[in-house]
């Protein structure tokens, strides 16, 4: 009985250790993914929009609800005619 209790205790410690490692890896990789995504968006903004002047279109429903400056200018021009 004592051997079974010792075996169960060692196994429980092993499982606790791996659960802690798995949670830590998940948190670190999630934070890394967020930082990577934000870095891509920042590079897109700097290199494409500011340097090249190209505003990439976004899919519908992705939060880009404001029309482009040129679309507003075009509609305003046609409204004046």
N, C-alpha and C positions, 0 to 999 in steps of 0.2 A: 504493500500500500504506500509506503514511504517513497519507493522508486517511482510509482505512478504519479504521485503528487509532485515530485521533483521534475519529472519529465513534462508534466503539464505546466509547471512554473517556467521552465526553460522555453517551452514552445510559446507561451503567452508573451514572454519578454521578446522573443524573436519576432512575433507578429506585431507587437507594439512598435518595435524598432522600424520595421518595414512600412507600417502605416504612416509613421512620422516622416520617413524618407519620401514616401509617395506624395504626401500632402505638401511637403516642402518643394519637391520637384514641380508639382502642379502650380503652386503659387508663383515660383520663380519663372516658369515658362509662360504663365499668363501675363505677368508683368512685362516680360521680354517681348511678347507678342504685341502688347499695347504700345510699348516704346517703338518697336519696329514699324507698326502701322503709322504712328504719328510722325516718324522720321520720313517715311515715304510721302506722306501728305505734305510735310514741310518742304521736301525737295521738289515735289510737284509744283507747289506754290512759288518757290524761288526760281527754279529753272524754267518752267513752262510759262507761268503767268507773268512774272516780273521781268525776266530776261528776254524770253522769246515773244511774249505778248499773246500767247495762245491760251485760251480758257477751254479746258477739256469739258465736253458735255457730260452730264451725269445722268444716270437712269432716273426715270420718274419715281417719285416717292423717296428719294434719298436725301431730302432736306434742302435742295437748292431750289427754293420757291421763288426767289427774286429773279426776274428776267435780266438778261445781259444789258449793259449800258447801250449797246448798239441797237438792240431790239427796241428799247424804249425810245431812243432817238429816231429810229425809223418810223415807229408808230406815231410819234409826236409830229414828225414832218408830214406824214400823210393826213393827219388829222387837220393840219393847218391849210391844206389845199382846198 
